[in-house]
Amino acid sequence: MAREWVNAVVAYLDVAATTRVDPRVAEVVLHWMTEDFGNAGSRTHEYGARAKKAVQEARMFLASTVGAKTEEVIFTSGATESNNIALLGMAPYGEKTGRKHIVTSAIEHKAVIEPLLHLQEARGFEIDFLEPGTSGRISREAVLEKVRPDTLLVSLMHVNNETGVIQPVAELAQELRQTSTFLHVDAAQGYGKVPQDLKAPIDLISISGHKVGAPKGVGALVTRRRGWNKAPLEPIMFGGGQERKLRPGTLPVALIMGLYEAAKIFQENRSRWEHDAMQTRERLLAALGKTRFQINGDADHSVPHILNVTFDGLNAEALIVRIKDQVAVATGSACTSASYTPSHVLTAMGLPEEVAANGLRFSWFPSQVADFDPEDLAETIAHMQPDAS
Ligand SMILES: Cc1ncc(COP(=O)(O)O)c(C=O)c1O
């Protein structure tokens, strides 16, 4: 189907919202939908056996990318579901043991904030939402200061989806392993991109496929053991008992194989990807030198492919409309971009309302923006800006 709705020259700089499925991944998905289409739970024939074997292979690979054991990975529909299983699934243990305190940050994605607010409002948990300051980075010390004997869980994201700032999850994992507090990390934006962090002893890791070139609707939850002890998770849904009784439902074999292929491609090309993403960033920043802007968040602790900026005197929504024929970008998280409220992330960073309400997020995969000319874009923006005087 031709893309009639989009002008071919519109550069896609919104990979933090979602990525294009890699054509090699699409080929694999198609194969597992139309040729090897068996149910991984069917025990009576070869169709089922092939599907089950393939899923196990995918599971083994995914586990290896985060230094976990094969059986510690369960497949889900994406990071939202993984976050819900992790957070709501730990709650009964907290209730039974009287540990109803959770530490998190105010810059988490809604897929963490909302389940935690549910625990606070409906089940009497006490949640500390830490604010990071203008760097956008939550300090390890600030988290540890809040941890107390009744702290069940710390939930901290890996890479912030609006600013690209990397959080100190690896250091925290080492510290929290010495305590009885569990660590959950929403790694939707960091998985594949900053892989070394996720090899730290994090108890629960949420992964999303569609941020690394896999289709939407697939992800994983890593539930790492502490020695022989499994994380005391209870299911939040009930059904056929698939995925270690933590996530029922027929496995979407084709999507899982897509996630596997995408993760493999990302791993094989990561160094190059990082180098090229950084070059694109430098190109973009050099061009934006024509304009007056501020970078939101600590650029020294950021992934190379996400940049959040506010242009002096410009309304982000008006700007997006003006540049939409040149570039597809976003104001913060896609889930809230339908509303005009200032970004909760930029607000929690303590930025003035004017700045927080007008942050613009550029995010890119370098191979897909080779033709993008940031000079043209910068020219348009500079013309829109009122005189500084
Ligand atoms: C940090 C973060 N967490 C969770 C999600 C939700 O992931 P999914 O779409 O796989 O449910 C996203 C996606 O926007 C995200 O950026």
The ligand as an ORCA input file, in Angstrom:
! r2SCAN-3c Opt
* xyz 0 1
  C       9.593      4.584     29.039
  C       8.430      3.866     28.427
  N       7.786      2.941     29.136
  C       6.748      2.255     28.638
  C       6.301      2.476     27.353
  C       5.158      1.679     26.832
  O       5.646      0.641     26.029
  P       4.670     -0.257     25.144
  O       4.192      0.613     24.039
  O       5.537     -1.393     24.689
  O       3.569     -0.736     26.024
  C       6.954      3.425     26.559
  C       6.474      3.725     25.200
  O       6.218      4.831     24.828
  C       8.039      4.142     27.110
  O       8.701      5.063     26.412
*
